[in-house]
Amino acid sequence: MQPGQWAEELGRQIAHAMIDAGFETNTDLANATGFSIQTIGKVRKGSRNTSADEYALIAEALGISYAELFVAAEKALKGRKED
């Protein structure tokens, strides 16, 4: 696994969860979490060193658990590794 792959995949999973939760923009998620729009953008790109607490707050705003977010990312990463 390459450095940054987890962060990038977590960003992809957040994007999917945003759609499922009805969030249309980074602004919507920023408003729900209290983070800046720029922070949400960086988290989604995987270009920010995001803490576990921050991921937990994002997951909560999206109506999913922290564990669900990480399990989805792990499954996606394992699926790519096997290809």
C-alpha positions as a LaTeX table, in Angstrom:
\begin{tabular}{lrrr}
\hline
Residue & $x$ (\AA) & $y$ (\AA) & $z$ (\AA) \\
\hline
Met1 & 0.00 & 0.00 & 0.00 \\
Gln2 & 1.30 & 3.42 & $-0.94$ \\
Pro3 & 1.43 & 6.39 & 1.44 \\
Gly4 & $-1.75$ & 8.38 & 1.29 \\
Gln5 & $-3.89$ & 5.56 & $-0.09$ \\
Trp6 & $-5.96$ & 5.33 & 3.08 \\
Ala7 & $-6.62$ & 9.06 & 3.14 \\
Glu8 & $-7.57$ & 9.09 & $-0.54$ \\
Glu9 & $-9.90$ & 6.12 & $-0.14$ \\
Leu10 & $-11.51$ & 7.59 & 2.96 \\
Gly11 & $-12.15$ & 10.72 & 0.89 \\
Arg12 & $-13.85$ & 8.62 & $-1.80$ \\
Gln13 & $-15.98$ & 6.90 & 0.82 \\
Ile14 & $-16.96$ & 10.25 & 2.30 \\
Ala15 & $-18.03$ & 11.39 & $-1.17$ \\
His16 & $-20.21$ & 8.28 & $-1.57$ \\
Ala17 & $-21.69$ & 8.74 & 1.90 \\
Met18 & $-22.43$ & 12.40 & 1.12 \\
Ile19 & $-24.58$ & 11.32 & $-1.81$ \\
Asp20 & $-26.37$ & 8.72 & 0.31 \\
Ala21 & $-26.98$ & 11.31 & 3.05 \\
Gly22 & $-28.29$ & 13.92 & 0.60 \\
Phe23 & $-25.37$ & 16.33 & 0.89 \\
Glu24 & $-24.85$ & 17.98 & $-2.48$ \\
Thr25 & $-21.77$ & 20.10 & $-1.79$ \\
Asn26 & $-18.75$ & 20.41 & 0.45 \\
Thr27 & $-20.51$ & 23.45 & 1.90 \\
Asp28 & $-23.37$ & 21.22 & 3.07 \\
Leu29 & $-20.96$ & 18.91 & 4.88 \\
Ala30 & $-18.95$ & 21.84 & 6.24 \\
Asn31 & $-22.11$ & 23.34 & 7.72 \\
Ala32 & $-23.05$ & 20.00 & 9.30 \\
Thr33 & $-19.61$ & 19.45 & 10.84 \\
Gly34 & $-18.42$ & 22.95 & 11.65 \\
Phe35 & $-15.31$ & 22.47 & 9.51 \\
Ser36 & $-14.36$ & 24.93 & 6.81 \\
Ile37 & $-15.24$ & 24.25 & 3.20 \\
Gln38 & $-11.51$ & 24.09 & 2.45 \\
Thr39 & $-10.96$ & 21.48 & 5.15 \\
Ile40 & $-13.75$ & 19.29 & 3.78 \\
Gly41 & $-12.27$ & 19.63 & 0.29 \\
Lys42 & $-8.84$ & 18.56 & 1.49 \\
Val43 & $-10.26$ & 15.62 & 3.45 \\
Arg44 & $-12.17$ & 14.45 & 0.37 \\
Lys45 & $-9.01$ & 14.70 & $-1.76$ \\
Gly46 & $-6.97$ & 12.84 & 0.84 \\
Ser47 & $-4.50$ & 15.72 & 1.00 \\
Arg48 & $-5.02$ & 16.56 & 4.67 \\
Asn49 & $-3.67$ & 14.81 & 7.74 \\
Thr50 & $-7.08$ & 14.18 & 9.31 \\
Ser51 & $-7.44$ & 12.99 & 12.88 \\
Ala52 & $-9.60$ & 10.09 & 14.04 \\
Asp53 & $-11.80$ & 12.57 & 15.90 \\
Glu54 & $-12.36$ & 14.56 & 12.71 \\
Tyr55 & $-13.27$ & 11.43 & 10.74 \\
Ala56 & $-15.67$ & 10.49 & 13.54 \\
Leu57 & $-17.39$ & 13.89 & 13.35 \\
Ile58 & $-17.68$ & 13.66 & 9.58 \\
Ala59 & $-19.10$ & 10.14 & 9.79 \\
Glu60 & $-21.62$ & 11.25 & 12.41 \\
Ala61 & $-22.76$ & 14.14 & 10.21 \\
Leu62 & $-23.21$ & 11.65 & 7.36 \\
Gly63 & $-25.32$ & 9.35 & 9.50 \\
Ile64 & $-22.81$ & 6.50 & 9.52 \\
Ser65 & $-20.44$ & 5.19 & 12.13 \\
Tyr66 & $-16.71$ & 5.73 & 12.17 \\
Ala67 & $-16.34$ & 1.96 & 11.78 \\
Glu68 & $-18.59$ & 1.89 & 8.71 \\
Leu69 & $-16.46$ & 4.57 & 7.06 \\
Phe70 & $-13.22$ & 2.69 & 7.68 \\
Val71 & $-14.62$ & $-0.74$ & 6.79 \\
Ala72 & $-15.88$ & 0.61 & 3.45 \\
Ala73 & $-12.46$ & 2.11 & 2.75 \\
Glu74 & $-10.69$ & $-1.11$ & 3.72 \\
Lys75 & $-12.93$ & $-3.20$ & 1.46 \\
Ala76 & $-12.33$ & $-0.86$ & $-1.47$ \\
Leu77 & $-8.57$ & $-0.92$ & $-0.93$ \\
Lys78 & $-8.49$ & $-4.69$ & $-0.68$ \\
Gly79 & $-10.60$ & $-4.97$ & $-3.82$ \\
Arg80 & $-8.13$ & $-2.81$ & $-5.75$ \\
Lys81 & $-5.16$ & $-4.74$ & $-4.37$ \\
Glu82 & $-6.58$ & $-8.04$ & $-5.63$ \\
Asp83 & $-7.17$ & $-6.69$ & $-9.17$ \\
\hline
\end{tabular}
